[in-house]
Amino acid sequence: MKIREFKNKLWFNIFIRIGAIFAVFVLVISLCNVTFLVDFFSRKEKNALKEQITVVSELNFSDTNAVLSALSDINEKYNFDVEIYNQRGTILYTTHGGQMMDFFHQNSGNFNMNHEEMQVISSETLNDGIIFETAVRRFDKTEYLLCKKTVSNGLFAEVRVQKQLIANSAAIANEFIIIVSFICFLLSIVWVLIFARQFSKPIVLMNEITSDMSNLNFGRRLQITRSDEIGQLAHGINELSDSLSCALEDLKATNEKLKDDIELERQLDVMRKEFVANVSHELKTPISIIRGYAEGLKLNINSKAREDYCDTIIDESERMNKLVLSLLELSRYESGQIPINMQKFDISTLCSDMVTRIFKNKDIIFESSVPNNTICYADPLQIEQVLKSLLENAAVHTPLGGTVSVSSSEKGDKIRISVFNSGSHIDSDLMPQIWQSFFRGDKSHKRESGRFGLGLSIVAAIMKMHGTDCGVYNTENGVCFWFELLI
């Protein structure tokens, strides 16, 4: 569902539901008023009649002024008519008409008014001698609610009210409540309209952001401007987004590391297979030669041939021994079994001596331009092995009349020793592989060279022990190997 459609639907649903609640509330109030308000008013008036008849029964009828004052208060406060009459039906006090009150107030005995008996519709005798009746006045058929009680010897009190007055009061109250309810309903519609928009807006934003989160987009955040449940929910979504974002980043990093580990494991597996194949290749030929020549000796060949066979067996044994020693040396360097004796020494002397020793009987131009007193911090014996391997490698790949040179340059807190030899370039695809065991660029595996392809692997292992780098790059007319040492 599109965001705009979701927003409109959410806002409409909230508006309809809350509006319906208010409408039902107003309708229930109106129905209750129409159905129960008259009965409610009647019960209230009935209770008031009972209370006032009790008040009248407690008056001192010998005090005319007090009686008249009390009856006037009841008439003004409750709009009840009160009459006090004797056994003959003669009214002694009444609130029915102001002129009667004035007449009794003047103690006039020239006027005689009798209590009017009404036609009783229903009657109920209550506690304390109170009689509650519903009656109709004979001459105008007006219906009354009234309470009667004997208040003293020979005197009776009656408090009454017209039922029509109750109905009128209930109708007025009902009309007023309906009008107020309708106005409140209209105001509530306006309020619901505003509330629905304000309430739906953050929810729509939450929906948008959670949709982005489901698509692994955790860049958006909710702006929290409230502290209620909606604000707490928004805060929780922000925290969830942050947690998922961190978890996703960790997962990506873990996946990348896992990919690297898998690739490394694959490469190691390939290297192991190549290592076994290379070792097998290097050992197969000398073993076959030794076996063949040993069988020849067993057949008692002539003395001259026997001497050649023995020399060949010795040469092949030496070759195998050299291979095994080289493998052991490489293994010890790679596993860190050879202790490293770090000290400061002048590498210029070592470079000069090594170049002279390796190239003095070869038809190759050589030189060492490393300045005197070039001090470095390393293991002299291991660095000698590094120089020996690089210079021997250069000697093999330098044509007759070619050039080999050793130079140095400082790079911060390190010194770089470079071994250059003229000749053919190394293919860029092969450069990462030349540091692997048994790798030989010519791929010929010629036994005459006496090389096993372990020299550069030993160089890489030694430099790793020193915590520095080594590398190779092609120049305009040759190749340059280099390694770095701490100053």
C-alpha positions in Angstrom: 0.0 0.0 0.0 1.3 3.4 -0.9 2.2 5.8 2.0 -0.4 8.4 1.0 -3.2 5.8 0.8 -2.1 4.4 4.1 -2.1 7.9 5.7 -5.6 8.7 4.4 -7.0 5.4 5.4 -5.5 5.6 8.9 -6.8 9.1 9.4 -10.3 8.2 8.1 -10.5 5.1 10.3 -9.5 7.1 13.4 -11.9 9.8 12.6 -14.9 7.5 11.9 -14.3 5.3 15.0 -13.9 8.2 17.5 -16.7 10.1 15.8 -19.0 7.1 16.1 -18.2 6.8 19.8 -19.2 10.4 20.4 -22.3 9.9 18.3 -23.4 6.8 20.2 -22.7 8.6 23.5 -24.9 11.5 22.5 -27.6 9.2 21.3 -27.5 7.2 24.5 -27.8 10.3 26.6 -30.8 11.5 24.5 -32.6 8.2 24.7 -32.0 8.0 28.5 -33.4 11.5 28.9 -36.5 10.8 26.9 -37.1 7.4 28.6 -36.0 7.9 32.1 -35.9 11.7 32.9 -39.6 12.1 33.9 -39.4 9.0 36.2 -36.2 10.4 37.6 -37.8 13.8 38.3 -40.8 12.1 39.8 -38.6 10.1 42.2 -36.7 13.2 43.2 -40.0 15.1 43.8 -41.4 12.2 45.8 -38.4 12.2 48.1 -38.6 15.9 48.4 -42.3 15.7 49.4 -41.4 13.1 52.1 -38.7 15.4 53.4 -40.9 18.5 53.6 -43.9 16.7 55.2 -41.4 15.7 57.9 -40.3 19.3 58.3 -44.0 20.5 58.5 -44.8 17.8 61.1 -42.1 19.2 63.4 -43.4 22.8 63.4 -44.9 24.5 66.5 -48.4 25.4 65.4 -49.0 27.7 68.3 -46.4 30.1 66.7 -48.3 31.4 63.7 -45.5 33.5 62.3 -43.0 30.6 62.4 -45.5 28.3 60.7 -46.2 30.9 57.9 -42.5 31.5 57.4 -41.7 27.8 57.1 -44.5 27.2 54.7 -43.5 30.1 52.6 -39.9 28.8 52.4 -41.1 25.4 51.2 -43.3 27.0 48.6 -40.6 29.2 47.3 -37.8 26.6 47.3 -39.7 23.6 46.0 -42.8 25.1 44.5 -44.9 22.8 46.7 -48.4 23.7 48.0 -48.8 23.1 51.8 -52.0 22.9 53.7 -52.7 22.4 57.4 -56.4 21.5 58.3 -58.4 20.1 61.2 -60.7 17.1 61.5 -63.6 19.1 60.1 -61.6 19.9 57.0 -61.2 23.5 57.8 -57.9 24.9 56.4 -55.8 26.6 59.1 -52.8 27.4 56.9 -52.2 27.2 53.2 -49.7 28.3 50.6 -52.2 28.0 47.8 -52.5 31.6 46.6 -50.8 34.6 48.2 -54.0 36.2 49.3 -54.7 33.3 51.6 -51.4 33.7 53.2 -52.1 37.4 53.8 -55.6 36.5 55.2 -54.2 34.0 57.7 -51.4 36.4 58.5 -54.0 39.0 59.5 -55.7 36.4 61.8 -59.0 37.1 60.2 -61.8 34.7 61.4 -64.4 35.9 59.0 -63.3 33.7 56.2 -63.7 30.0 56.2 -62.0 27.7 53.7 -62.4 23.9 53.7 -59.8 21.3 52.6 -60.7 19.9 49.2 -60.7 16.1 48.9 -59.2 14.7 45.7 -59.9 11.5 43.9 -57.1 9.1 44.9 -55.5 7.1 42.0 -52.9 5.3 44.1 -51.9 5.3 47.8 -48.9 4.1 49.7 -48.5 4.2 53.5 -44.9 4.9 54.4 -42.9 4.9 57.7 -43.7 7.4 60.5 -47.3 7.6 59.4 -46.6 9.3 56.1 -49.1 8.5 53.3 -48.0 9.1 49.7 -50.8 9.4 47.1 -51.3 10.1 43.5 -54.6 12.0 43.1 -56.7 14.0 40.7 -58.5 17.3 41.6 -62.2 16.8 40.7 -63.0 20.2 39.1 -60.1 20.5 36.7 -58.8 17.0 36.6 -55.3 18.1 37.5 -53.1 15.3 38.7 -51.0 15.7 41.9 -48.4 14.0 43.9 -49.0 14.5 47.6 -47.9 13.5 51.0 -50.2 13.4 54.1 -49.4 13.1 57.8 -51.0 13.7 61.1 -49.0 16.5 62.7 -50.7 17.0 66.1 -54.0 16.1 67.8 -56.7 17.0 65.4 -54.4 18.6 62.8 -53.3 17.2 59.4 -50.6 18.4 57.0 -50.6 17.9 53.2 -47.7 18.7 50.8 -48.4 18.4 47.1 -47.2 19.3 43.7 -48.7 19.1 40.2 -47.4 16.2 38.1 -47.6 18.4 35.1 -45.0 20.7 36.6 -42.7 17.7 36.9 -43.3 16.7 33.3 -42.6 20.3 32.2 -39.4 20.5 34.2 -38.3 17.2 32.7 -39.1 18.3 29.2 -37.2 21.5 29.6 -34.2 19.7 31.1 -34.4 17.1 28.3 -34.5 19.8 25.6 -31.6 21.6 27.2 -29.5 18.4 27.5 -30.2 17.4 23.8 -29.2 20.9 22.6 -26.0 20.8 24.7 -25.2 17.3 23.6 -25.6 18.2 19.9 -23.3 21.2 20.4 -20.8 19.1 22.2 -21.1 16.5 19.4 -20.3 19.2 16.8 -17.4 20.4 18.8 -16.2 16.8 19.3 -16.3 16.3 15.6 -13.9 19.2 15.2 -11.7 17.9 18.0 -11.7 14.4 16.5 -10.7 15.8 13.1 -7.7 17.6 14.6 -6.9 14.7 16.9 -7.0 12.1 14.1 -4.6 14.1 12.0 -2.2 14.7 14.9 -2.4 11.0 16.0 -2.1 9.5 12.5 0.9 11.7 11.5 3.6 10.0 13.8 2.1 6.6 13.1 2.4 7.2 9.3 6.0 8.3 9.9 6.7 5.1 11.9 5.2 3.0 9.1 7.5 4.7 6.6 10.6 4.2 8.7 9.7 0.6 9.6 9.2 0.0 5.8 12.6 1.4 5.2 14.0 -0.8 8.0 12.5 -3.8 6.3 14.4 -2.8 3.2 17.6 -2.6 5.3 17.6 1.2 5.2 18.4 2.5 8.6 19.3 6.1 7.8 16.0 7.8 8.8 15.1 8.7 12.4 11.9 9.8 14.1 11.9 13.3 15.6 10.7 12.7 19.2 8.7 15.8 20.5 6.4 14.1 22.9 6.8 12.0 26.1 3.6 9.9 25.9 3.2 6.3 24.7 3.6 7.5 21.0 6.8 9.2 22.0 8.1 6.1 23.8 7.2 4.0 20.8 9.1 6.4 18.5 12.1 6.2 20.9 11.9 2.4 20.8 11.8 2.4 17.0 14.9 4.7 16.9 16.7 2.4 19.3 15.7 -0.7 17.3 16.9 1.0 14.1 20.2 1.8 15.7 20.6 -1.8 17.0 19.6 -3.3 13.6 22.0 -1.0 11.8 24.9 -2.0 14.1 24.0 -5.6 13.8 23.8 -5.3 10.0 27.2 -3.6 9.9 28.7 -6.3 12.2 27.1 -9.0 10.0 28.6 -7.4 6.9 32.0 -7.2 8.5 31.7 -10.8 9.7 30.6 -11.9 6.2 33.5 -10.1 4.6 35.9 -11.6 7.1 34.3 -15.0 6.5 34.7 -14.5 2.7 38.3 -13.6 3.3 38.8 -16.6 5.5 37.2 -18.9 3.0 39.3 -17.4 0.2 42.4 -17.7 2.3 41.5 -21.3 3.2 40.9 -22.0 -0.5 44.3 -20.5 -1.4 46.0 -22.4 1.4 44.4 -25.6 0.1 45.6 -24.9 -3.4 49.0 -24.1 -2.0 49.1 -27.3 0.0 48.2 -29.3 -3.1 50.8 -27.5 -5.1 53.3 -28.0 -2.3 52.7 -31.7 -2.2 52.9 -31.9 -6.0 56.1 -29.8 -6.1 57.8 -31.8 -3.3 56.7 -35.0 -5.0 58.1 -33.8 -8.3 61.4 -32.7 -6.7 61.8 -36.0 -4.9 60.5 -38.4 -7.5 63.4 -37.9 -10.0 66.3 -38.3 -7.5 64.6 -41.3 -5.8 64.1 -42.9 -9.2 67.8 -42.2 -10.1 69.1 -43.5 -6.8 67.0 -46.7 -7.1 68.1 -47.3 -10.7 71.7 -46.8 -10.0 71.5 -48.9 -6.8 70.0 -51.7 -8.8 72.9 -51.3 -11.3 75.4 -51.6 -8.4 73.6 -54.7 -7.3 74.2 -56.3 -10.7 78.0 -56.0 -10.2 78.7 -53.6 -13.1 82.4 -52.8 -13.9 84.5 -50.8 -11.5 84.5 -47.6 -13.7 80.7 -47.6 -14.0 80.4 -48.4 -10.3 82.3 -45.2 -9.4 80.1 -43.1 -11.7 77.0 -44.7 -10.2 78.1 -44.0 -6.7 78.9 -40.4 -7.5 75.5 -40.0 -9.0 73.8 -41.5 -6.0 75.8 -39.1 -3.7 74.9 -36.1 -5.9 71.2 -36.9 -5.8 71.3 -37.6 -2.1 72.9 -34.2 -1.6 70.2 -32.6 -3.7 67.5 -34.3 -1.7 69.2 -33.2 1.5 69.4 -29.7 0.3 65.7 -29.7 -0.5 64.8 -31.1 2.9 67.0 -28.6 4.7 65.5 -25.7 2.7 62.0 -26.9 3.5 62.9 -27.2 7.2 64.4 -23.7 7.2 61.3 -22.3 5.5 59.0 -24.1 8.0 61.0 -22.8 11.0 60.9 -19.2 9.7 57.1 -19.4 9.0 56.4 -20.9 12.4 58.6 -18.5 14.3 60.8 -21.2 15.7 64.0 -19.4 14.7 64.7 -16.7 17.4 65.3 -13.2 16.1 68.3 -11.3 17.4 67.6 -7.7 16.8 70.6 -5.3 16.9 72.0 -2.3 15.1 74.6 -2.9 12.4 76.0 -1.3 9.2 74.2 -2.9 6.3 76.4 -1.3 3.7 79.3 -3.6 4.5 77.0 -6.7 4.3 75.7 -5.5 0.9 79.1 -4.9 -0.5 80.5 -8.3 0.7 77.5 -10.3 -0.5 77.5 -8.7 -4.0 81.2 -9.3 -4.4 81.0 -12.9 -3.1 78.2 -13.9 -5.5 79.1 -12.1 -8.7 82.9 -11.9 -8.7 83.3 -14.9 -11.1 80.3 -14.1 -13.3 80.1 -12.2 -16.5 77.8 -9.7 -14.9 78.3 -6.0 -14.0 77.6 -5.5 -10.3 77.8 -2.7 -7.8 76.6 -1.7 -4.3 75.8 2.0 -3.8 74.6 1.7 -0.2 76.3 4.6 1.7 78.8 3.7 4.3 77.6 3.7 7.9 74.0 2.9 6.9 72.8 1.7 10.2 69.6 -0.5 10.5 68.0 -2.4 13.3 67.5 -6.1 12.4 68.9 -9.6 12.8 72.2 -9.6 10.8 72.2 -13.3 10.1 68.6 -13.4 8.8 69.2 -10.2 6.7 72.2 -11.9 5.2 70.0 -14.8 4.2 67.5 -12.3 2.6 70.3 -10.6 0.6 71.8 -14.0 -0.4 68.4 -15.2 -1.7 67.7 -11.9 -3.7 71.2 -11.7 -5.2 71.2 -15.4 -6.2 67.7 -14.9 -7.8 69.1 -11.9 -9.6 72.1 -13.9 -10.8 69.9 -16.5 -12.3 67.7 -14.1 -14.2 70.4 -11.6 -15.4 71.7 -12.2 -18.9 75.5 -12.3 -19.6 76.9 -8.8 -19.6 73.9 -7.6 -17.6 73.8 -5.4 -14.6 73.0 -6.1 -10.9 73.0 -3.2 -8.3 72.1 -2.8 -4.7 71.0 0.6 -3.4 69.2 2.1 -0.4 66.8 4.9 0.4 65.3 6.2 3.6 61.5 6.3 4.1 60.6 7.8 7.4 61.8 5.5 10.2 62.7 2.8 7.7 65.4 2.2 5.2 64.6 0.4 1.9 67.2 -1.9 0.3 66.7 -2.4 -3.4 68.2 -5.2 -5.6 68.0 -4.4 -9.3 68.9 -6.7 -12.2 68.6 -6.1 -15.9 66.7 -8.6 -18.0 63.1 -9.6 -18.8 60.1 -8.3 -16.9 57.9 -10.3 -14.6 54.3 -10.6 -15.7 52.0 -8.6 -13.4 49.8 -11.6 -13.0 52.7 -13.6 -11.7 54.1 -11.1 -9.2 51.8 -12.2 -6.2 52.8 -15.9 -6.9 56.6 -15.5 -6.9 56.6 -15.4 -3.1 55.0 -18.9 -2.9 57.0 -22.1 -2.3 58.4 -23.9 -5.3 57.3 -21.1 -7.7 59.7 -20.7 -10.7 58.9 -18.2 -13.4 60.2 -20.4 -16.2 57.9 -23.3 -15.2 60.5 -25.7 -16.6 61.7 -27.2 -13.3 65.1 -27.8 -14.9 67.3 -29.9 -12.6 70.5 -28.3 -13.9 69.7 -25.0 -12.2 69.8 -26.6 -8.7 66.9 -24.3 -7.7 63.7 -25.3 -5.8 61.8 -22.0 -5.8 62.0 -21.6 -2.0 64.3 -18.6 -1.8 61.7 -15.8 -2.1 59.4 -17.7 0.2 62.1 -17.6 2.9 62.6 -13.9 2.2 58.9 -13.2 2.8 58.9 -15.3 6.0 62.0 -13.4 7.4 60.5 -10.0 6.6 57.3 -11.0 8.3 59.2 -11.9 11.4 60.8 -8.4 11.3 57.4 -6.8 10.9 58.4 -5.0 7.7 57.5 -5.3 4.0 59.1 -6.6 0.9 58.1 -6.5 -2.8 59.0 -6.3 -6.4 58.3 -4.1 -9.4 59.3 -3.9 -13.0 61.6 -1.1 -14.2 62.3 0.2 -17.7 65.0 -2.4 -18.4 64.7 -4.9 -15.6 63.3 -6.0 -12.3 63.8 -4.5 -8.8 63.2 -6.5 -5.6 63.2 -4.5 -2.3 62.8 -5.0 1.5 62.5 -2.6 4.3 64.3 -2.4 7.7 63.9 -0.3 10.8 66.5 2.4 11.3 
